[in-house]
C-alpha cells in the first residue's frame, strides 16, 4: 500500500500549525490567569518557550494529528483511552486542588507543584474544609463512619461533606474509593481526574442520546458541560459533578435497558441506575438536587415515550428491578439508620435547617454567563463572588428561539425540546419572580435557593440549545441566515449583560472583546453541520478552555503540606498524645489545618452542631440560636470573666466564642495553637514555630 506523501505532508503541516496555535493559547491563558490579566507578561512567557514548552508543543502536535485525522479510532476506543488517561493521572497524582493556599497561611517555602494555573483562595470550601476533612480520615480509626478527630468528638463524617469510609456504602460514592487504598496525593488524583473524565464521557454519551449520535454536537456538548464555569468553580464540593454524572448516566442506561433483550445487560443497567439514584441522594445538597430532579423525571418520561414500542418486558424483569430497588433501599436504609441522629440534628438547626425559600430576585443572574468568560483571568464578579455567579454558557434564549422557529417551520412538536421548554419556564418563574408559599412547599422548591436554581435553569437551557441545534442540523440553512441570527442573538445576550453589569467591569475594551468572541462562538455553534465544522469545533473548544479551563490549577500531588514546619510540630505531639483535644485561636480557614495531621480540633468546622458540648458553656440556652448551626468557629482566649462565655454570630455559617482557661478545661481542651503570645500562669508554652505558638493547658 503506497503512502500519499503529499497528503501526509499536508497533515503534518496542519498538525504542526495546530500544535503551535494551541501552545500559544495555553501559554498566554496560563500566564494571564497567574498574572491576573497581564498582557505583556503573557506575551513574554509565550516567546520564552524553554524545555517544558518545547515538550508541550510536541505533545500538542501529536495530539492534533491524532484527533484531526484519526477521530474514528479515538471514538472506537474512547473508553479504553479514557481508562488509561485516568490511570496515568492517578499515578502522577494530577489534581485541581488549591491546597497550596495552606502554604500561604503559614508562609511556608515548600515549592509549588502546579503545572498550570493558580491556586484559588476563594475556593476555601475545597482546600480549607473538604480536603482537610478527607485527610483527617487517614488518622485515628482510619476511614471510620464516625470520626473523633473532626470537632474533637464523635462526628458523622459520611453524611455531611461526605468523606471516604470503609464500608460497602461507598459504591454510592465511587470517586472517593481511591482514598481507601491509595496515598492521599494519588487518592486526590483519583477523586479529581475520575470525576472530570467520567463527567466528560457521560456527557458525550448523553449528547449522543439527545442528538441521535451527532458526534460533533455531542463533543461540543461534553466540553460545554465539563468546562462550564459552574462546574469548574464548584468542582470539588456540594456533589454537583456527581449529580450531573448520575443524572445523565441513569437516563443513558434507562434507554439501554429498554432497547436490549439481553438480561445480563439489563441487570447491569438496573444495578448501575440504583447506584446512580443512591449517589444522587447522598450528594445531600437540595438547592441543586430538587430542580435537577425535575429534569431527570422529564428526561425519563421522554426516553419512555420515545422507546416504549421497542421495549419488550417479561416476568424476568421483575427480579431484576426488585434487586436494583433492594440495593438502593438497603443502602439508603443503612445510611438513614447510622445517620438518623445527624439528619435530625441538621434539620433542626437554625442554619441551614430552618431555611425556607420562596424564590425570586435572580432575574438578572440569568445573564451572568457572559461575564463568566473573564472570571478565571480578571477575577472580577458581580454582587458576591465568582463562585456564586458562575453558570453554564447556555446562550439563553437562543435555544428557545430556535425551538419556536422549528415549530413554525416544521409544524410538528419535539417531545424533548417541549419538555425542556416547560421546565425552563418553570425555573425561570421560580428564579425571577418566585412562588407562593404553598406552591413552593408542595413542589419542594422551598429547599432550593433561586440563585442556585439559576445554574440548573442554565443547564436546562443548554440541553434545549443542543437539542434544537440537532433539529436544525437536518435542514439546509444558508450561511447568511446563520450570520444574521448570530449577530442578533449576540447583541441581545451581550447587550443585556452590559446593561446589568457594566458598572462591575467598566473597561470598555473588555466588552468589545466579549461581543466579538461571543459572536464567533454563536456562529460556530450554528455552523456545526457546515463544511468548515472542524474550524468551528476548534474555536468552541478553545473558547470553553479559555473560559474556565484553568479555574482550578493543574498540579502534581498534594504539595506535601504536612511537611510545613508548624503542622509537623503539631504532628509530633499528636503521635505522642493522639487523644488530646486541640483548639485553634483563629478563624476560617486556619481552624481546619490541624485536621491534616490528625489533631482532634474542637473548633474545626462544625458541619453540624454539637449541642451537648456548647450547653456546657450555655446552660440556659441563651445562645442556642447562634451555635445551633453549620458553623466555622472562631475562638478567642480572654482573661476577663465578664468577656467570656459569649457567642457572637459573625455570618450565617460562622460564630465567635470568647473563652477563658477555666472554660477550656471544662471542654477538655489540652493544647492551644495560636499566633498570639500569652502570659497566663495556666498556659505552658511547649513550642514556638515561626509565628505560631503551641501552649498546653495546665490541669
C-alpha positions in Angstrom: 0.0 0.0 0.0 1.6 3.2 -1.2 1.7 6.3 1.0 0.4 9.6 -0.4 3.4 11.7 0.7 1.8 15.0 -0.3 -1.3 14.3 1.8 0.9 13.1 4.7 3.0 16.3 4.5 -0.1 18.5 4.5 -1.5 16.6 7.5 1.8 17.1 9.3 1.9 20.8 8.4 -1.6 21.3 9.7 -0.8 19.4 12.9 2.3 21.5 13.5 0.4 24.7 13.0 -2.4 23.5 15.2 0.1 22.4 17.9 1.8 25.8 17.9 -1.5 27.5 17.9 -2.7 25.5 20.9 0.5 26.1 22.7 0.1 29.9 22.3 -3.4 29.7 23.6 -2.5 27.6 26.6 0.7 29.6 27.4 -1.0 33.0 27.1 -4.1 31.9 29.1 -1.9 30.3 31.8 0.1 33.4 32.3 -3.0 35.6 32.2 -4.5 33.5 34.9 -1.4 33.7 37.1 -0.7 37.4 36.5 -4.4 38.5 36.7 -4.5 39.6 33.1 -1.0 41.0 32.4 -0.8 41.0 28.6 2.9 41.9 28.5 3.9 39.1 30.8 1.8 36.7 28.8 3.4 37.6 25.5 6.9 37.3 27.0 6.2 34.0 28.6 4.9 32.6 25.3 8.0 33.7 23.5 10.3 32.2 26.1 9.5 28.6 25.3 12.1 26.6 27.3 12.4 22.8 27.5 8.9 22.3 29.1 7.3 24.5 26.4 9.0 22.5 23.7 7.8 19.2 25.2 4.3 20.7 25.4 4.4 21.8 21.7 5.5 18.3 20.6 2.7 16.7 22.6 0.1 19.1 21.2 1.3 18.5 17.6 0.9 14.7 18.2 -2.5 15.2 19.9 -3.7 17.4 17.0 -2.6 14.9 14.4 -4.4 12.0 16.2 -7.6 14.0 16.9 -8.0 15.5 13.5 -7.0 12.6 11.3 -7.8 9.6 13.5 -11.0 10.6 15.2 -12.8 7.4 14.3 -10.0 5.4 16.1 -10.4 7.6 19.1 -14.2 7.2 19.1 -13.9 3.4 18.7 -11.6 3.0 21.6 -12.7 6.0 23.7 -13.4 4.1 26.9 -10.1 2.3 26.8 -8.3 5.6 26.1 -10.2 7.3 28.9 -9.3 4.5 31.3 -5.6 4.7 30.5 -5.6 8.5 30.8 -7.2 8.1 34.2 -4.6 5.5 35.4 -1.8 7.8 34.3 -3.3 10.8 36.1 -3.7 8.8 39.3 -0.1 7.5 39.1 1.2 11.1 38.6 -1.1 12.5 41.3 -2.7 15.1 38.9 -5.4 17.1 40.6 -7.0 20.5 40.7 -6.9 21.2 44.4 -5.9 24.7 45.7 -4.2 23.1 48.6 -1.1 25.3 48.1 -3.1 28.0 49.9 -2.3 26.2 53.1 1.3 27.1 52.5 0.4 30.8 52.3 -1.4 30.6 55.6 1.9 29.6 57.3 4.1 31.5 54.8 5.8 28.2 54.0 8.6 28.0 51.5 7.7 24.5 50.2 7.9 24.6 46.4 4.8 24.6 44.3 3.8 21.6 42.3 1.5 23.5 40.0 1.9 22.8 36.3 -0.7 25.2 35.0 -3.0 27.8 36.5 -3.1 29.2 40.0 -4.5 28.2 43.4 -7.8 29.9 44.2 -8.0 31.2 47.7 -11.7 31.8 47.3 -12.2 28.0 47.0 -11.8 27.6 50.7 -14.7 25.2 50.9 -12.3 22.8 49.0 -8.8 23.5 50.2 -9.6 24.6 53.8 -12.6 22.3 54.5 -13.2 19.3 52.3 -9.5 18.4 51.8 -8.6 18.7 55.5 -11.6 16.6 56.4 -10.6 14.0 53.9 -7.0 14.0 55.1 -8.2 13.5 58.7 -9.6 10.1 57.7 -6.1 8.8 57.3 -5.6 9.2 61.1 -7.2 7.7 64.3 -9.6 5.0 63.5 -8.9 5.2 59.8 -11.8 5.8 57.4 -14.4 5.2 60.1 -18.0 6.3 59.6 -17.8 8.3 62.8 -14.6 10.2 63.4 -13.4 11.6 66.8 -10.9 14.0 65.1 -13.4 16.4 63.5 -15.0 18.6 66.2 -12.9 16.5 68.7 -15.9 14.3 69.4 -17.7 11.5 67.6 -18.8 13.0 64.3 -20.7 11.6 61.4 -18.2 12.3 58.5 -20.1 10.4 55.9 -23.5 12.1 55.5 -22.4 15.8 55.6 -19.4 16.8 53.5 -19.0 13.1 52.8 -15.6 11.8 53.4 -14.3 8.3 52.4 -15.2 5.5 54.9 -14.5 1.8 54.9 -17.9 0.4 54.0 -19.8 -1.1 51.2 -21.9 2.0 51.1 -19.0 3.6 49.2 -20.5 2.1 46.0 -22.7 5.2 46.0 -19.6 7.4 46.2 -17.3 5.7 43.8 -14.9 8.6 43.2 -13.8 8.6 46.8 -12.9 4.9 46.8 -9.3 5.7 45.8 -8.6 7.3 49.1 -9.2 3.9 50.8 -6.2 2.2 49.2 -4.0 4.9 47.8 -1.7 7.5 49.4 -3.5 10.8 49.8 -2.0 12.5 46.8 -3.0 9.7 44.5 -6.4 9.4 46.1 -6.8 13.1 45.4 -6.0 12.5 41.8 -8.5 9.6 41.7 -11.1 11.9 43.0 -10.4 14.9 40.8 -9.5 13.2 37.5 -12.0 10.4 37.9 -14.9 12.8 38.2 -13.6 15.0 35.3 -13.2 12.1 32.9 -16.4 10.5 34.0 -18.3 13.7 33.5 -16.9 14.3 30.0 -17.5 10.7 28.9 -21.0 10.6 30.4 -21.9 14.0 28.9 -20.6 12.9 25.5 -22.7 9.7 25.6 -25.7 11.7 26.8 -25.1 14.1 23.9 -25.2 11.2 21.5 -28.6 10.2 23.0 -30.3 13.6 22.6 -28.8 14.3 19.2 -29.2 10.8 17.8 -25.5 10.2 17.5 -24.4 13.5 16.1 -20.8 13.2 17.3 -19.8 16.8 16.6 -22.7 18.2 18.7 -22.0 15.5 21.3 -18.4 16.5 21.6 -19.3 20.2 21.9 -21.9 19.4 24.5 -19.5 17.3 26.5 -16.9 20.1 26.5 -19.5 22.7 27.3 -20.6 20.7 30.4 -17.2 19.7 31.8 -15.8 23.2 31.2 -18.9 25.1 32.3 -17.9 27.8 34.8 -20.5 26.5 37.3 -18.9 23.0 37.1 -15.3 24.2 37.4 -15.9 26.8 40.2 -17.9 24.2 42.2 -16.0 21.2 41.0 -14.9 19.7 44.3 -17.8 20.3 46.7 -21.6 20.0 47.1 -21.6 17.0 44.8 -22.5 19.0 41.7 -20.3 16.9 39.4 -21.7 13.7 40.8 -25.3 15.0 40.3 -24.6 15.6 36.6 -22.9 12.3 36.2 -25.5 10.3 37.9 -28.4 12.2 36.3 -27.1 11.7 32.7 -25.8 8.2 33.2 -29.2 7.0 34.7 -31.0 8.3 31.6 -28.5 6.6 29.2 -28.9 3.3 31.0 -32.7 3.6 31.1 -32.7 3.8 27.3 -30.2 0.9 27.1 -32.4 -1.2 29.4 -35.4 -0.6 27.2 -33.8 -1.4 23.9 -31.8 -4.5 24.8 -33.3 -8.0 25.3 -30.1 -9.3 26.9 -30.9 -9.8 30.6 -27.3 -9.7 31.7 -27.1 -6.2 30.2 -30.5 -5.3 31.7 -29.3 -6.4 35.1 -26.1 -4.4 34.9 -28.1 -1.3 33.7 -30.6 -1.7 36.6 -27.9 -2.1 39.2 -26.0 0.9 38.0 -29.2 3.0 37.9 -29.8 2.1 41.5 -26.2 3.2 42.4 -26.8 6.4 40.5 -30.0 7.0 42.4 -28.3 6.4 45.7 -25.3 8.5 44.8 -27.6 11.3 43.8 -29.5 11.2 47.1 -26.2 11.2 49.0 -25.0 14.4 47.4 -27.2 16.0 50.1 -27.5 19.4 48.5 -31.2 20.2 47.9 -30.6 23.6 46.3 -29.4 21.8 43.2 -30.9 18.3 43.8 -34.6 19.4 43.7 -34.6 21.4 40.4 -32.3 18.8 38.8 -34.7 16.0 39.9 -37.4 17.6 37.8 -35.1 17.4 34.8 -34.3 13.7 35.5 -38.1 12.9 35.6 -38.8 14.7 32.4 -35.9 13.1 30.6 -37.0 9.6 31.8 -40.5 10.3 30.5 -39.1 11.4 27.2 -37.0 8.2 26.9 -40.0 6.1 27.8 -42.2 7.9 25.2 -39.5 7.6 22.6 -38.8 3.9 23.1 -41.8 2.1 24.7 -42.9 0.5 21.5 -39.4 -1.2 21.1 -39.3 -2.3 24.7 -40.3 -5.9 25.5 -40.8 -6.5 29.2 -41.3 -10.0 30.6 -41.6 -11.6 34.0 -37.8 -11.8 34.1 -37.7 -8.1 34.6 -39.4 -8.3 38.0 -36.4 -9.8 39.9 -34.0 -7.5 38.0 -35.9 -4.4 39.0 -36.6 -5.8 42.5 -32.9 -6.5 43.1 -32.0 -2.9 42.0 -34.6 -1.5 44.3 -33.4 -3.6 47.2 -29.8 -2.4 46.7 -30.9 1.2 46.6 -33.3 0.8 49.6 -30.7 -1.2 51.6 -28.0 1.4 51.0 -30.3 4.3 51.9 -31.6 2.4 54.9 -28.1 1.8 56.2 -27.3 5.5 55.9 -30.5 6.5 57.5 -30.1 4.2 60.5 -26.4 5.2 61.0 -27.0 8.9 60.4 -30.5 9.3 61.9 -29.4 11.5 64.7 -27.2 13.5 62.4 -30.1 14.1 60.0 -32.4 15.0 62.8 -29.8 17.5 64.2 -29.2 19.1 60.7 -33.0 19.5 60.1 -33.4 21.3 63.4 -30.6 23.8 63.0 -31.0 27.5 62.7 -28.9 27.3 59.6 -29.5 25.7 57.2 -32.3 23.6 58.7 -34.8 26.4 59.1 -34.3 27.9 55.7 -37.5 28.1 53.6 -37.2 29.6 50.1 -39.9 31.2 48.0 -37.7 32.0 45.1 -37.4 35.2 43.1 -34.9 38.0 42.9 -32.5 36.3 40.5 -33.7 37.6 37.1 -30.6 39.4 36.2 -28.4 36.4 37.2 -29.7 34.6 34.2 -27.4 36.8 32.0 -24.3 36.1 34.1 -22.9 33.5 31.7 -21.5 36.3 29.5 -19.4 37.8 32.4 -18.2 34.2 33.3 -15.6 34.2 30.5 -13.5 36.7 32.4 -13.7 35.2 35.9 -10.7 32.9 35.7 -8.5 35.8 34.4 -9.6 39.0 36.0 -11.4 37.5 39.0 -14.0 40.3 38.9 -17.6 39.3 39.7 -21.0 40.8 40.4 -22.7 41.2 43.7 -20.9 38.4 45.6 -18.1 36.3 44.2 -17.1 34.4 41.2 -18.3 31.1 42.6 -21.8 32.3 43.4 -22.1 33.9 40.0 -20.8 31.0 37.9 -23.1 29.4 35.4 -23.3 27.4 32.2 -22.7 29.1 28.8 -26.2 28.3 27.6 -26.7 31.4 25.4 -30.3 31.7 26.6 -32.7 32.5 24.9 -31.0 31.1 21.7 -32.3 27.5 22.3 -35.8 28.8 22.9 -35.8 30.9 19.8 -34.5 28.1 17.7 -37.3 25.8 19.0 -40.0 28.3 18.3 -38.7 28.8 14.7 -38.5 25.0 14.3 -42.2 24.7 15.4 -43.2 27.4 12.9 -41.3 25.9 10.0 -42.0 22.2 10.5 -45.4 22.4 12.3 -44.5 19.4 14.4 -43.5 19.0 18.0 -40.4 17.5 19.6 -41.1 16.0 22.9 -37.6 16.6 24.4 -37.5 20.2 23.3 -41.0 20.7 24.6 -40.2 19.2 28.0 -37.1 21.4 28.3 -39.1 24.5 27.3 -41.7 23.7 30.0 -39.0 23.2 32.6 -37.2 26.3 31.5 -40.4 28.4 32.1 -41.0 26.7 35.5 -37.4 27.5 36.6 -37.5 31.0 35.1 -40.6 31.9 37.1 -39.0 30.5 40.3 -35.7 32.3 39.8 -37.2 35.6 38.6 -40.5 36.0 40.5 -40.8 33.1 43.0 -43.8 31.0 44.0 -46.5 31.5 46.6 -45.6 29.7 49.9 -47.9 26.8 49.4 -46.6 26.2 45.9 -43.0 26.4 47.0 -43.7 23.8 49.6 -45.6 21.3 47.5 -43.1 21.5 44.7 -40.2 21.1 47.2 -38.6 24.2 45.6 -38.6 25.7 49.1 -35.4 23.7 49.5 -33.7 25.5 46.6 -32.4 29.0 46.6 -33.2 30.9 43.5 -29.6 31.9 43.0 -28.7 28.2 42.9 -31.6 27.1 40.8 -30.3 29.6 38.1 -27.5 27.1 37.5 -30.0 24.3 36.8 -32.0 26.7 34.6 -28.9 27.4 32.6 -28.2 23.7 32.3 -31.7 23.0 31.0 -31.2 25.9 28.6 -28.0 24.3 27.3 -29.8 21.0 26.8 -32.6 22.8 24.8 -29.9 24.6 22.8 -28.1 21.3 21.9 -31.4 19.6 21.0 -32.6 22.4 18.8 -29.2 22.6 17.1 -29.6 18.9 16.3 -33.2 19.5 15.0 -31.9 22.3 12.8 -28.9 20.3 11.6 -31.3 18.3 9.4 -32.2 21.4 7.5 -30.1 23.3 5.0 -29.6 26.8 6.3 -27.6 29.3 4.3 -24.6 31.0 5.9 -26.1 34.5 5.6 -29.1 33.4 7.7 -26.7 31.9 10.3 -24.7 35.1 10.4 -27.8 37.3 10.8 -29.1 35.1 13.7 -25.7 35.1 15.3 -25.5 38.9 15.2 -29.0 39.4 16.6 -28.6 36.9 19.4 -25.1 38.1 20.3 -26.3 41.7 20.6 -29.2 40.6 22.8 -27.2 38.4 25.1 -24.1 40.6 25.5 -26.3 43.8 25.4 -28.4 42.6 28.4 -25.3 41.6 30.3 -23.7 45.0 29.6 -26.8 46.8 30.7 -26.9 45.0 34.1 -23.2 44.6 34.8 -21.1 47.3 33.1 -20.6 49.0 36.4 -18.7 45.9 37.7 -16.4 45.9 34.7 -16.3 49.4 33.3 -13.3 48.8 31.0 -14.8 49.2 27.5 -12.4 47.1 25.5 -13.4 44.0 27.6 -17.0 44.4 26.5 -15.8 44.9 22.9 -13.8 41.7 23.0 -16.7 39.9 24.7 -19.0 41.0 21.8 -16.6 39.6 19.3 -15.7 36.3 20.9 -19.3 35.5 21.7 -20.4 36.4 18.2 -17.9 34.0 16.7 -18.9 31.4 19.3 -22.6 31.6 18.4 -21.8 31.5 14.7 -19.6 28.4 15.3 -22.4 26.6 17.1 -24.8 27.3 14.3 -22.3 26.1 11.7 -21.5 22.7 13.0 -23.1 21.0 10.0 -21.2 23.1 7.5 -18.1 22.2 5.6 -15.9 24.2 8.0 -17.3 22.5 11.0 -13.9 21.4 12.2 -12.8 25.0 12.5 -16.0 25.7 14.3 -15.4 22.9 16.8 -11.8 24.0 17.4 -12.9 27.5 18.1 -15.6 26.2 20.5 -13.1 24.1 22.4 -10.6 27.0 22.7 -13.4 29.3 23.8 -14.5 26.9 26.6 -11.0 26.2 27.7 -10.1 29.9 28.0 -13.4 30.5 29.8 -12.8 28.1 32.6 -10.1 25.5 31.8 -7.8 26.9 34.5 -10.4 27.9 37.1 -8.7 25.2 39.1 -4.9 24.7 39.0 -3.4 21.6 37.4 -0.9 20.2 39.9 1.1 17.2 40.7 0.5 15.7 44.2 -0.7 17.5 47.3 2.3 19.8 47.8 3.4 17.9 51.0 1.5 20.3 53.2 2.1 18.0 56.2 5.7 18.9 56.0 5.0 22.6 56.8 7.0 23.3 60.0 4.0 24.3 62.1 2.0 21.3 61.1 4.9 19.0 61.5 5.4 20.3 65.1 1.7 19.5 65.8 2.0 16.1 64.2 4.9 15.2 66.5 2.7 16.0 69.6 -0.3 14.1 68.1 1.8 11.0 67.6 2.7 11.0 71.4 -0.7 12.3 72.6 -3.3 11.3 70.0 -6.4 11.6 72.3 -5.7 15.2 73.3 -8.1 17.9 72.2 -6.9 21.0 70.4 -8.3 24.5 70.0 -7.1 27.0 67.4 -7.2 30.6 68.3 -8.1 31.9 64.9 -10.8 31.8 62.3 -11.6 30.1 59.0 -9.5 28.9 57.1 -6.9 28.2 59.7 -9.3 26.3 62.0 -9.2 23.1 59.9 -5.5 22.9 59.1 -4.6 20.7 62.2 -7.0 18.1 60.9 -4.5 17.4 58.2 -2.1 15.8 60.7 -4.8 14.2 62.8 -5.2 16.7 65.7 -8.6 16.5 67.4 -9.7 20.1 66.8 -12.7 21.3 68.8 -13.4 24.3 66.7 -12.8 22.8 63.3 -15.8 23.5 61.1 -18.8 22.0 62.8 -20.7 20.5 59.8 -23.5 20.0 62.3 -23.7 21.4 65.9 -22.5 19.6 69.0 -25.3 20.9 71.3 -24.2 18.9 74.3 -20.7 20.5 74.1 -21.8 24.1 73.8 -24.5 23.7 76.5 -21.7 23.2 79.0 -20.9 26.9 78.5 -24.6 27.9 77.9 -26.7 26.0 80.5 -29.7 28.4 79.9 -29.6 28.0 76.1 -29.3 31.8 75.8 -27.1 31.5 72.7 -28.7 28.4 71.2 -29.7 30.2 68.0 -26.0 31.2 67.4 -24.3 27.8 67.8 -27.1 25.6 66.6 -25.9 25.7 63.0 -23.4 24.6 60.5 -20.5 26.8 61.5 -16.9 27.9 61.2 -15.9 28.6 64.8 -13.5 31.4 65.8 -12.2 31.0 69.4 -10.5 33.9 71.3 -8.9 33.3 74.7 -9.7 36.1 77.2 -8.6 36.9 80.7 -11.6 38.8 81.9 -14.5 36.6 83.1 -17.0 39.2 82.1 -16.0 38.9 78.4 -16.0 35.2 78.4 -18.8 32.7 77.7 -20.2 34.8 74.9 -21.2 33.6 71.5 -21.2 36.1 68.7 -22.8 35.4 65.3 -20.5 36.6 62.5 -22.2 35.2 59.4 -25.0 32.7 58.8 -22.3 30.0 58.8 -19.8 31.4 61.4 -19.7 32.4 65.0 -17.1 33.5 67.5 -16.6 32.2 71.1 -14.8 34.1 73.8 -13.4 31.7 76.3 -11.3 31.5 79.5 -8.7 29.0 80.7 -11.3 27.5 83.1 -13.8 27.1 80.3 -11.1 25.4 78.2 -10.7 22.9 81.0 -14.5 22.3 81.0 -14.3 21.5 77.3 -11.2 19.2 78.0 -9.0 21.3 75.7 -5.4 20.4 76.3 -3.5 22.2 73.6 -3.9 25.7 72.1 -2.5 26.6 68.7 -2.3 30.3 68.2 -0.5 33.3 66.7 -0.8 35.2 69.9 1.7 35.3 72.7 0.0 34.7 76.0 1.4 35.3 79.5 -1.1 33.2 81.6 0.0 31.1 84.5 -2.1 28.1 83.5 -0.7 28.1 80.0 2.6 26.4 79.4 4.5 27.3 76.1 5.8 24.0 74.8 6.9 25.1 71.3 7.2 28.1 69.1 7.4 27.6 65.3 7.9 30.8 63.3 5.0 33.0 64.1 2.9 30.3 65.9 2.8 29.1 69.5 1.7 25.8 70.9 0.5 26.0 74.5 -0.5 23.3 76.9 -3.4 23.9 79.4 -2.3 23.0 82.9 -4.7 20.9 84.9 
